[in-house]
Amino acid sequence: MTDSHGLQSPEVVVEKYTISKKKSSIGFEIGNNVTVQLSVSSDVDNGRERDSSNVHTKVIMDHKGEIQYLRGGILSSNGPIVGFRSIHESVGESLNLINLQTKQRHRFKDFPHRTIDLAFAHHHKFLAVLNADLSLYVFEVSDSCEPKKYISINNWPSSPSQDDHPRLSWCPYIQGDDDDDEASHMIAVYSGKQLYIVNIGILKDAGLGDDIDFDDARKEEGGLFSHCFNNQAENKDVRISSVCISPDSTAVAVAKTEGPVQFFTFNEESNTLNDAHCFEPRGFAKSGLIDDLIFLDDLTPNRKSVPFWRFCVVVSNNGHKVALYECQSWKCLGRIRFETTRAINKFISIPDPTANFIHLLDVDGMKVYTVEIMNSFRSNEQPRFIGITQTSFCHPIFSISPISSTTFDISSEDSEDDIFNNDSNDDATDDESDASESGEIKMKHVKTKRYFVAMGKRSMLELQLTLKKHIPSPLVNFAESSEKETSPSVYVDTEQEPLNSLTLQGLLMQKTTSNSGLNLDVVNQKLDDVIAALGRIEAERKENNEVMVQQIISALENKNSFQYLTSTSQLIQGTAMATMQIAAQQQQQQQQKNEMDRVALLRMIDTDPEGALEAALNKANESLLEFVCSKINPEKILIPGNTKLSQRCLLALVSQFTVSLNRDRDLKFRWIELVIPEIDMSDPEIILVVTPVAQKLLMSLQELIENSPDEQVRRYVRLLYQMTRSSLLQPATPSQRTSTSVLSKFLSDHSQQ
């Protein structure tokens, strides 16, 4: 089954990893559907003594003041120039510039209102500053940190809500093939439901001066575009969450906290935006909620000449969900979910100029999670998620910004110790360990370095992050594994410990050990040899069958060949007996496998009953599911209004129970009675399939009512029938979920009839 945007079988392989200080860098096997379990609360400790071994820091400057209380953007950079906001005990809040190379500084002193956001342009040393009165200032900054006001726009309309946080977003302009094209300088200003896009170049050339009134800018053709999203009047809390202007400055994409992502083109005659397209990542972002939208365009100087906006990353659920989309058919190429047992606040997403990484800043946990993307920028290749690295700090980090110029010595090599092979990071692969024991030199991981400027609690820092470059695993191995099982899904539990001979195939697969030192040509050659051998075996089987058929035909044509017919009959009987023996052996092996599955799942029930239940569902084995359900108290995991099972799992339980309601009827009725009230018909993951499942259940219940001789059973089944029909075949409402008390009253009232 595919989701609404074509993610091919997102349930086929679910990769689950646990990332911690002991295992801080993980490579994904496939990357289509990944769950990352974050470290437990004991690992998040303000008393952490040192940073991760893969990060080096330099103090740029110290500051005094509670920087964490600043609202809006506080840090931005272009080359060695960094713009930042700070709080000083003597002068209060201020806006500053610093050159990381020369240490030259500048402090702005002439703003009548405090700054609420700042942003450097990517293509030019333009610094945009947005003040609390929504006045916009654009400065051209020299290498000596001397700002020259380029333009300012004042007297903007006031924001309708004081809770709105105005923000800035530059167009990352890329020069086209025609060198004569004039550079485009466009910036978006958005707050609440209102969006403005300012063409700095047109307003500068319009002869309106350096200080421009908002109304005059609106009158200039192509100077200032505006659009208000007032069609969500029923939800007053809807607001713009992200704005992206295409690198060729021809289109704009807008994501909101509700509804689809909308694409617009520019109407220069009326200074408005024209609707062009929209897409909604249903099935991933709950209720369409999107926190950030990042297009994977190569913005480096040596970029390849490929079209813009081919792929994008959608960040949702406060940064805890990340999805990768192809922008033509909006097919979902992969998704990552972060899970944790502790309460965490929003992750702040930071794009990387190379479009090969997405950085997620966890302010509360004092960590940065770097998601690696295999993105070759080739027209015939699609990107995918291939790994993640956790970087921990011993001090709070409130904001980071990538920098293209660094004061670190980039020519120096790392020490001989591989930081991703020590005890505090990723474990070495088995092949590498064997090579070390045999006297061969251990192969180091391929690494890359990313540079940032960061704002800490008491100082501004320069960071050098060393990241392991993960090698994508061949997908063919998992495709072959999935074909061995008839179940609709395979679960890859990468943290499952070896259970001697009691290893489960399919649902609880052991982690496939990857080796960065493998020779791809050798692997491909071995695969070719295996495929060739299978082809020869199949050809021999067909040839033997044809020979046997020809022998039988010849014997039938020769009536005097009774002895030959007898031998042929014996051959056929022998073949039939051999086939029966093989079938018996396969049945015995299946029984042994089921028994091993039960033993492993029984162990799993003690520590993770929800995981054991999902495992049994994915095996598509009715007896195994009944066994697991009989060992679990459903009231402990089906908590009214706070169930521990996903909506997809709840609906799958109903679907599996419907197949054979006559067997273990009381057990299944008990589960169904608790499952149905917890099913949310409006959930995007099940909204398209909940009705067919409910209809099948109603048909099975109706059959029981007609065929059961026990009046008490028929009465209970009728009550279950009415509850199913009212809960799963009615339009979804805010009160769709039925509590245990309401359900009990429902059954009690109807049992008196």
DAGIMO-V750088 format. One record per residue. PSI is psi in whole degrees, 0 to 359 (none if undefined). OMEGA is omega in whole degrees, 0 to 359 (999 if undefined). NEAR is the number of other C-alpha atoms within 12 Angstrom. Layout:
psi	omega	near
PSI	OMEGA	NEAR
PSI	OMEGA	NEAR
This chain:
psi	omega	near
140	178	17
154	175	21
184	188	26
348	179	24
24	166	27
17	174	24
109	188	30
113	177	20
70	181	24
342	179	34
356	185	31
310	178	33
116	176	40
111	180	38
131	180	43
125	182	36
154	171	37
123	181	33
135	184	36
183	180	32
336	178	35
337	179	26
84	191	30
353	180	40
124	186	44
133	173	47
135	180	46
146	177	45
317	180	37
308	178	39
5	179	45
317	185	38
101	189	38
135	171	42
124	180	36
114	177	38
120	181	29
161	182	35
154	182	28
170	188	19
334	181	17
337	178	16
342	180	24
100	191	29
123	178	22
346	178	21
15	179	15
130	190	19
330	184	14
166	176	20
169	174	28
154	182	36
347	182	33
10	180	37
136	173	32
141	183	28
149	172	31
135	177	25
120	178	23
313	180	28
154	175	26
155	176	18
157	179	27
132	182	21
157	182	22
86	184	22
334	184	33
345	181	24
358	176	16
134	178	27
146	180	27
191	181	30
139	181	36
358	187	42
137	176	43
156	185	41
157	173	42
111	184	37
228	179	34
355	183	34
130	180	43
128	172	51
136	184	47
153	174	47
148	180	43
166	176	40
125	178	29
144	181	20
331	184	13
319	186	11
355	181	15
211	183	18
140	181	29
162	176	32
133	189	39
162	173	35
147	175	39
142	174	35
118	184	32
331	183	33
312	186	21
350	182	18
14	175	19
145	186	21
164	174	27
140	176	25
127	177	23
136	184	29
356	192	17
8	182	13
129	179	21
339	180	16
158	181	22
155	180	29
138	178	40
347	175	37
151	175	37
151	182	42
130	173	41
141	172	42
152	180	37
322	191	35
351	184	27
154	181	29
59	173	32
127	174	40
119	177	45
135	181	50
127	179	49
123	182	40
172	186	34
335	178	30
13	181	25
16	173	34
136	183	35
127	176	45
136	175	41
123	181	40
144	171	30
119	190	29
130	177	32
170	179	25
340	179	26
14	178	22
29	176	32
109	181	24
140	175	30
123	183	22
125	181	25
317	179	27
155	173	35
146	179	34
123	186	38
173	176	27
47	177	21
156	174	28
142	182	22
150	179	18
137	182	23
340	183	16
136	179	17
344	181	12
348	180	16
142	180	25
98	181	31
144	183	40
163	181	39
150	176	43
115	181	42
153	168	40
121	179	39
70	191	37
136	176	32
127	180	35
134	179	25
183	181	20
331	179	13
109	182	9
344	181	9
350	180	8
135	179	12
137	181	16
144	180	23
129	180	32
98	182	43
142	180	43
140	179	44
137	174	43
120	183	46
145	182	39
124	181	40
240	179	32
359	187	37
134	179	34
132	173	38
140	175	43
121	186	47
127	173	45
99	186	38
319	183	39
316	181	26
317	180	28
326	179	35
322	182	28
356	184	19
352	180	20
26	180	16
359	181	24
182	180	18
331	178	24
113	187	22
138	175	31
146	183	23
316	182	27
324	178	18
323	178	22
323	179	38
330	182	31
340	182	23
124	183	28
123	180	22
11	183	33
317	182	39
115	180	40
149	180	39
151	177	37
136	179	32
130	180	25
81	183	32
11	181	18
359	175	15
49	185	19
335	182	13
341	178	10
104	183	15
344	184	18
355	181	20
140	180	30
165	177	36
131	181	41
335	181	41
142	177	41
131	178	41
127	174	41
133	184	41
149	182	36
340	176	33
6	176	28
37	179	31
347	184	30
165	179	29
139	177	43
135	184	41
124	174	47
140	180	41
168	178	43
355	175	34
138	179	34
180	185	27
168	169	30
130	183	38
141	180	33
139	183	27
155	167	29
168	187	27
131	174	32
98	186	23
337	181	23
319	182	16
2	181	18
42	178	24
180	180	26
138	178	30
133	177	23
134	179	19
323	188	18
163	173	21
156	174	22
148	181	29
119	181	34
65	180	45
152	182	35
353	178	30
302	179	35
118	183	37
127	179	25
26	178	23
5	183	29
127	179	34
131	178	41
325	182	35
153	180	40
121	185	40
118	177	43
137	186	41
64	175	41
138	178	39
114	182	34
12	180	32
160	182	23
328	183	16
36	183	12
154	177	21
151	182	20
83	176	18
156	181	23
155	178	23
162	173	31
48	175	32
326	182	30
153	179	39
160	176	42
131	178	48
125	178	48
128	183	44
179	178	40
51	180	30
34	177	27
1	183	34
356	175	38
134	181	36
129	181	47
148	181	48
128	184	45
148	170	37
131	195	29
5	175	33
302	178	19
359	183	19
43	174	29
133	179	31
123	183	40
346	180	39
159	179	44
151	181	43
134	176	44
135	176	33
130	179	36
149	180	23
156	177	24
353	181	16
161	178	17
126	180	16
150	178	26
193	185	18
138	169	23
136	178	32
121	183	35
135	179	37
116	178	35
156	178	35
138	183	33
334	180	31
348	183	31
21	176	34
359	180	38
152	167	42
124	182	43
133	180	40
116	182	40
119	175	36
97	185	34
314	183	32
320	181	27
356	181	37
49	183	35
159	171	41
125	175	41
121	181	40
113	178	42
124	181	47
137	181	41
127	173	43
106	186	34
99	186	29
349	182	21
32	174	28
145	187	18
335	183	15
10	181	10
140	178	15
145	179	25
164	174	35
158	177	43
133	182	41
353	179	39
172	179	39
145	178	44
134	177	45
129	176	45
122	183	41
149	179	42
154	178	38
5	181	26
154	182	29
141	174	34
122	185	39
340	180	40
144	175	42
153	179	40
129	178	42
145	178	36
146	179	38
352	179	31
132	185	26
156	176	32
357	175	27
152	178	26
97	185	14
349	179	17
344	182	9
146	180	8
158	175	14
166	177	22
169	184	11
334	179	14
132	177	16
115	187	26
343	178	30
9	177	39
6	178	29
181	186	23
336	184	19
1	180	24
214	187	27
145	177	31
150	177	26
150	180	30
161	183	27
320	182	20
321	179	21
323	179	25
319	178	20
321	180	16
324	181	17
320	181	16
331	181	12
3	177	11
0	180	10
162	181	12
131	178	15
131	181	24
130	178	24
154	176	25
147	173	30
131	186	20
161	174	23
158	183	23
137	177	31
143	186	36
139	183	34
158	164	43
137	187	45
147	177	41
113	177	41
188	184	37
323	183	28
1	183	24
160	172	31
134	190	37
156	168	37
131	185	37
142	169	37
109	179	34
125	175	38
118	185	32
136	175	40
131	176	35
111	183	31
143	180	36
121	182	30
138	177	27
144	176	27
135	183	22
345	186	19
327	182	16
320	182	19
328	176	28
318	179	20
322	181	17
319	183	25
334	181	28
341	181	18
336	183	17
144	175	24
355	180	17
154	184	24
351	183	27
156	179	36
136	183	38
122	180	40
102	178	37
101	186	34
353	179	30
3	182	23
128	178	27
151	177	18
135	180	17
45	183	18
241	181	11
356	184	16
50	179	24
138	181	26
140	176	35
142	176	31
277	188	35
312	180	42
75	180	39
142	175	34
153	183	28
132	175	30
123	183	26
123	179	22
150	181	27
114	183	30
349	182	25
5	181	25
144	176	20
117	184	13
324	179	16
320	179	11
317	179	12
314	179	18
322	180	16
319	179	13
319	178	14
319	178	18
320	179	14
318	180	14
315	180	14
320	178	15
318	179	14
318	177	14
321	178	14
319	179	14
319	180	14
317	179	14
320	179	14
318	178	14
321	179	14
315	179	14
320	181	14
317	179	14
320	178	14
318	179	16
321	179	14
316	180	15
319	179	21
318	179	17
322	178	15
318	179	22
317	180	25
317	180	17
321	181	18
321	178	21
326	179	19
333	180	14
98	185	14
337	182	14
357	184	12
55	181	17
322	181	16
322	179	14
321	178	20
322	179	22
316	180	17
324	178	17
319	177	24
319	178	19
323	178	15
316	180	18
317	179	19
320	179	14
320	178	14
319	179	16
318	179	14
320	179	14
321	178	14
319	179	14
321	178	14
318	179	14
318	179	14
320	179	14
319	178	14
318	178	14
321	178	14
319	178	14
318	178	14
322	178	14
320	177	18
318	178	17
320	179	18
318	178	23
322	179	27
320	177	21
322	177	23
317	181	34
318	181	33
314	181	23
318	180	34
328	177	38
322	175	28
322	182	21
329	182	28
325	183	26
326	185	18
328	185	14
77	182	21
325	179	28
317	178	29
322	178	32
321	179	37
316	177	42
323	178	38
314	179	41
322	177	41
317	183	38
339	178	35
342	181	38
40	180	28
112	186	31
314	182	28
323	179	24
320	178	31
317	179	36
322	178	31
313	181	26
317	181	38
327	180	37
341	182	23
357	184	23
137	172	28
110	186	20
335	182	29
343	180	22
336	181	18
341	177	27
70	181	33
126	183	22
124	178	26
354	182	22
46	182	21
148	181	27
359	181	24
147	178	31
161	178	25
323	179	31
322	179	31
319	179	32
314	181	37
325	178	39
324	177	38
313	179	44
318	181	41
318	181	32
319	180	34
330	182	39
333	185	32
320	184	25
77	180	26
339	183	31
334	181	21
133	182	17
51	188	21
316	182	25
319	179	19
315	183	25
322	178	34
321	180	32
318	179	26
314	183	35
321	181	36
327	180	38
334	183	38
314	188	44
317	179	45
341	182	38
357	180	40
126	179	46
106	184	38
336	183	34
357	181	29
128	185	29
338	181	26
336	185	31
0	189	30
331	184	27
345	186	22
354	184	28
322	181	36
312	177	28
320	179	21
317	179	32
320	180	38
321	177	24
320	179	28
318	179	38
322	178	33
318	179	22
319	178	30
321	178	36
321	178	26
321	177	21
319	179	28
320	183	25
330	189	17
346	184	15
129	179	20
345	183	12
118	182	13
324	180	15
320	177	14
317	180	22
321	180	21
315	181	25
319	180	30
323	178	38
320	178	28
318	178	31
324	177	39
313	181	33
321	180	26
319	179	34
315	182	40
319	182	27
332	184	26
325	189	34
351	180	38
13	175	29
156	177	20
143	181	17
135	177	20
165	178	16
336	180	11
31	183	18
321	180	26
133	181	31
126	180	32
168	180	25
320	180	23
318	178	16
319	179	18
318	179	27
318	178	19
321	179	16
311	181	25
322	181	23
315	181	15
317	185	12
339	181	19
344	179	19
350	184	12
none	999	11
